[in-house]
Amino acid sequence: MTKKEEPPPSRVPRAVRVASLLSEGEELSGDDQGDEDEDDNSYKGLPNGEWHTGILNLPLSSSPRIPEFPPHPMDGLPGGSTPITPVIKAGWLDKNPPQGSYIYQKRWVRLDAEYLRYFDSNKDAYSKRFVPVACISRVAAIGDQKFEVITNNRTFAFRAESDAERKEWMQALQQVVADQRARVRLSNACLSGVQGSELPDHSGSLELRGFKNKLYVAIVGDKVQLYKNLEEYHLGIGITFIDMSVGNVKEVDRRSFDLTTPYRIFSFLTDSELEKEQWLEAMQGAIAEALSTSEVTERIWTVAPNRFCADCGAAQPDWASINLCVVICKRCAGEHRGLGAGISKVRSLKMDRKVWTETLIEALCAAVTTTDLAETQALLGCGAGVSCFSGDPDTPTPLALAEQAGQILQMEFLRNNRSTEVPRLDSGKPLEKHYSVVLPTVSHSGFLYKTASAGKPLQDRRAREEFSRRWCVLSDGVLSYYENERAVTPNGEIRASEIVCLAVPPPDTHGFEHTFEVYTEGERLYLFGLESATLACEWVKCIAKAFVPPLAEELLTRDFDRLGRLPYKAGLSLQRTQEGWFSLIGSELHAIFPERPREEPLQLRKLQELSIQGDNENQVLVLVERRRTLYIQGERRLDFTGWLMAIQKAAASSGDTLSEQQLGDSDIPVIVYRCVDYITQCGLTSEGIYRKCGQTSKTQRLLESLRQDARSVHLKEGEQHVDDVSSALKRFLRDLPDGLFTRAQRLAWLEASEIEDDEEKVSRYQDLLARLPAVNRATVKALISHLYCVQCFSDTNQMNTHNLAIVFGPTLFQTDGQDYKAGRVVEDLIGHYVVVFNVDEEELRKQREEVTAIVKMRVAGTASGTQHAGDFICTVYLEEKAAETEQHIKIPASMTAEELTMDILDRRNVGIREKDYWTCFEVNEREEAERPLHFAEKVLPILHGLGTDSYLVVKKHQSMEAMMLYLASRVGDTKHGMMKFREDRSLLGLGLPSGGFHDRYFILNSSCLRLYKEVRSHRPEKEWPVKSLKVYLGVKKKLRPPTCWGLTVVHETEKHEKQQWYLCCDTQMELREWFATFLFVQHDGLVWPSEPSRVSRAVPEVRLGSVSLIPLRGSENEMRRSVAAFASDPLSLLRNV
């Protein structure tokens, strides 16, 4: 049979080349017969080597003994723990299949110091076969241009193009084999079998997508090796190996995962989910090994004795015992680890980069040469105590003596041999001098039950069968887990420096009663379990101490639900993300910030806002409490998701009692807050309010959503009927387990209602009110304040004090309605509201104004066909419009721009310095203009008039100082001059531009603004009342203003038609003068407040909805003063509407 003619390899189309990883004629199905063409077609669809490698190629170092070869895809990989082995010889050879066929096929063959490999082409990254040089017994010529590579169990036949080329290949192979044997003799390590002294970290059979049978896969160091089966694994002849320095693994589904490289994706399938997790963990370890550094290794190997294992003599050891100061190989490291950390502390020279300080490297290099260090070593070996008392209080330990003597190497050696107990002094008197003693290393050991690590949150319950019993050791900042207490090599390790979160789920969350979760920077979650609460608590405390720095040790004083570090932004430092330490304890979030003073914990049930901003990739958790806002960023998805769910759960209502509800700052439950606020705004004039019942189904759904998370529920007119909301509030109050007035005091309240003397009765009510729990007391105040508002509109809603008492008496005292005393208590509290709650006249007047504004808006809304209902919540920004600077704040009817500005600054802890003119601006993005609000201007009407392209921002008014100086120096109250004018008539803000900019003469006085065609004109062309004008800074660019100093002026006519026009000044100073004059004449000369209270003012009152019922912060007197009240004649209020 003649050989089939083939084109040169460079001309073979890539799509036709064989993509199989197997040798010729070797199908994975086990059929050893058949030609190669059939075998190739079986795997033609598998990609291999199609990655463009132009940017990955690095030139090989030139050497007279190593010729230049075409670059290979795997050359020039990023540096890992295994250096790239130089290619000794490479080229095209004909290879004979193992079936003995006469048809040779071309293969690209590469030889280096470790392997002989052949590929389909010189561009493939992964070989069809690799033969370790250690397996080759001899190389022999067998005929014309042919030679054989003979191993103990198999022979590989090749054919060269000429006898000279064959001779070169044989000489290169023979030299490599001789060098390999010389290295073995030098290291004095007997190679057993094929695998040598390096045992696999993990091995087993896996299905690889596209192949018929399972492959045998072994993870050795930083490589994943593929073999046809277990037999060939033992022979050492494999298919290919994958360098994990360019690898990445990810889960696909329950039993499969992908190993991704730049050249190919290997899709593996396991038999179980547990097995998949084990393979993922092992491959992650191989990636870590591949990305480790060899810098420490090379430095330590510069000392000749450190080039061999101190125990067995193996060459190039990459492990060390840092307390014994010896270098050991990987196999001996397992033996040392089995002795326990108290005897030998084992660390990797390549992976434990943070351990290897400059001093420790010097100590290890000098251990065999320095006399004093060797003597110290000998003393410790004889049983001397590292922490023994030296007898000198100034230097109580050998470590202190070494520090005093300046023995740096001795200090490092003693630290690594220090016991876990701090030495105690015998003297009973406290020492006056405090010593700087390094904290002892946390150590703990015992059996734990562990599941396979996960890459996503644990949503489902893990059964007891999914846990495996492991012997765990925590020492020197490393948590290692072993198959059993006698095992010397750990199944895995968790470094304390990589732990970012430690969580303790509630009991019985999983198959074991007590569990805890460990989250790492590598986005892995480890679940451990125990039956004993005491043992579980000990492990949690030890792990917490191992990874929490001294800065945050305060967080360890109490049992926590979740502990860890998170990136955050707070205060005005929003440009720089910092890392803080957080502890979740019940409904409190404790935080330690490195560069900020200690703060009170966040009361999660009292948050004003809890929201998530950003997209799925860059989520930010926003927590808004009074006077402060905290932004927690989701840098790592896994632990951030856990924190997010835990904080949301802690911030939600946890039970049925009042104290377990989401609360406002003044301890009013948010569920009461929401209902009372809605009815105040939408139901004060609703006939039969609270007497009529809502639909049962709607009421039940609303109550369930409020109980689940009242903070996120926003009631809106048209979506919820007032009767449904009122019924939900009554149902909530009636279903309270202990009642609003508590079971213990309920009878005393009922008895007080029978007192005939009003003064004595009121005094008794005040006494009983003071005895109620804080949450109950605040809720009673808020509810009675609201009912007082309702009865003031009894002519409209038909609900006077008596009718309200009939409804709420049985509800609040949870009776069947037969006891009239319950209704009498409610009637007395409403009737004597002002006296019982000490409401003063000023607060009554303020309350009247706010409710009047609400009713006016509803009447105006009804007339115009629009309704403003629900919470009046405004988003206000600080300095700029950005997600990190926004604040959500309630806007009551009486709030002024000054109050809003100060409230925003208080929340963000912004101090006001002299000549800081902080102002609230109304910004119109469409018009590219902004208007600083006057300090006394009401915010609520502006809020309802804002369009979708407008917003409010609090920032410094940069021109205010110059404007104040101008107003103080000018003479008279008028201003006149030339400005460029352009009119823009607009009906309802649609904007219909007309003409360009023209020079016009303006005169502004205290009553109007007049426009003249020129200076000499006697009759104005236009005239506008100055009080009806809104003046904005800026002119939109598309109008092409002649200067950059412009004003946008809006005038609303009596017919509610808007006229809009634009003015341009020649200089910035001229612009400031015109704008200052506008402010002066519009506000009767009060441009800026002169009271010093602007810098240091009282805490602003926080409203219940848009009505000032109970402040969300402040003293008890402020709470009493802010209770709402109206005049005794409600008709007088309606006449003002």
Salt bridges, closest charged atoms under 4 A:
GLU24 OE1 - LYS95 NZ 3.04
GLU24 OE2 - ARG107 NE 2.51
GLU26 OE1 - ARG129 NH2 3.00
GLU26 OE2 - ARG154 NH1 3.10
GLU27 OE1 - LYS212 NZ 3.47
ASP32 OD1 - LYS228 NZ 3.81
GLU36 OE2 - ARG107 NH2 1.90
ASP37 OD2 - LYS4 NZ 3.36
ASP75 OD1 - ARG110 NH2 3.57
ASP94 OD2 - LYS3 NZ 3.06
ASP94 OD1 - LYS106 NZ 3.66
ASP94 OD2 - ARG159 NH2 3.32
ASP112 OD2 - ARG117 NH2 3.53
ASP120 OD1 - ARG107 NH1 3.57
ASP120 OD1 - LYS128 NZ 3.88
ASP124 OD1 - ARG14 NH2 2.70
GLU161 OE2 - LYS106 NZ 3.09
GLU168 OE1 - LYS89 NZ 3.29
ASP201 OD1 - LYS330 NZ 2.55
ASP222 OD1 - LYS223 NZ 3.71
GLU232 OE1 - ARG129 NH1 2.86
GLU251 OE1 - LYS276 NZ 2.60
ASP271 OD2 - LYS214 NZ 3.16
GLU273 OE1 - ARG254 NH2 3.77
GLU277 OE2 - LYS276 NZ 3.69
GLU277 OE1 - ARG524 NH2 3.21
GLU281 OE1 - LYS450 NZ 3.93
ASP311 OD2 - HIS336 NE2 2.71
ASP318 OD2 - LYS350 NZ 3.86
ASP352 OD1 - ARG495 NH1 2.36
GLU358 OE2 - ARG299 NH2 2.68
GLU412 OE1 - ARG415 NH1 3.71
GLU466 OE1 - ARG462 NH1 3.86
ASP476 OD1 - LYS345 NZ 3.62
ASP476 OD2 - ARG347 NH2 3.46
GLU483 OE2 - ARG470 NH1 3.59
GLU485 OE2 - ARG486 NH1 3.60
GLU493 OE2 - ARG337 NH2 3.30
GLU493 OE1 - ARG495 NH2 3.35
GLU513 OE2 - HIS514 NE2 3.79
GLU521 OE2 - ARG565 NH2 2.82
GLU531 OE2 - ARG464 NH1 2.42
GLU554 OE2 - ARG598 NE 2.95
GLU579 OE2 - ARG565 NH1 3.21
GLU588 OE1 - ARG558 NH1 3.71
GLU588 OE1 - HIS590 NE2 3.05
GLU595 OE1 - ARG576 NH2 2.96
GLU599 OE2 - ARG596 NH2 2.69
GLU599 OE1 - ARG628 NH1 3.03
GLU609 OE2 - HIS888 NE2 3.09
GLU617 OE2 - ARG637 NH2 3.31
GLU625 OE1 - ARG628 NH2 2.80
GLU635 OE1 - ARG636 NH1 3.21
ASP639 OD1 - ARG636 NE 3.19
ASP667 OD1 - LYS606 NZ 2.73
GLU717 OE2 - ARG858 NH2 3.06
ASP723 OD2 - HIS721 ND1 3.55
ASP735 OD2 - ARG707 NH2 3.56
GLU754 OE2 - LYS821 NZ 3.87
ASP767 OD2 - ARG764 NH1 3.27
ASP767 OD2 - ARG771 NH2 3.03
GLU827 OE1 - HIS802 ND1 3.55
ASP828 OD2 - LYS761 NZ 3.31
GLU842 OE2 - ARG845 NH2 2.50
GLU849 OE2 - ARG845 NH1 2.50
ASP871 OD2 - ARG674 NH1 3.46
ASP871 OD2 - HIS714 ND1 3.68
ASP871 OD2 - LYS890 NZ 3.53
GLU886 OE2 - HIS888 NE2 3.30
GLU898 OE2 - ARG1094 NH1 3.43
ASP903 OD1 - ARG907 NE 3.95
ASP906 OD2 - ARG1097 NH2 3.22
ASP916 OD2 - ARG913 NE 3.58
ASP916 OD1 - LYS956 NZ 3.67
GLU922 OE1 - ARG931 NH2 3.12
GLU925 OE2 - LYS881 NZ 3.56
GLU927 OE2 - ARG926 NH1 3.20
GLU927 OE2 - LYS1036 NZ 3.52
GLU930 OE1 - LYS955 NZ 2.83
GLU937 OE2 - ARG931 NH2 3.12
ASP949 OD2 - ARG926 NE 2.94
GLU961 OE2 - LYS915 NZ 3.47
GLU983 OE2 - ARG985 NH2 3.05
GLU983 OE2 - LYS1022 NZ 3.51
ASP999 OD1 - LYS980 NZ 3.50
GLU1021 OE1 - ARG1000 NE 3.69
GLU1023 OE1 - ARG1010 NE 3.39
GLU1052 OE2 - HIS1056 ND1 3.24
ASP1066 OD1 - LYS980 NZ 3.59
GLU1073 OE1 - LYS975 NZ 3.24
ASP1084 OD1 - LYS1027 NZ 3.42
GLU1101 OE1 - LYS846 NZ 3.34
GLU1101 OE1 - ARG1103 NH1 2.73
GLU1116 OE2 - LYS781 NZ 3.10
ASP1129 OD2 - ARG1135 NH1 3.97
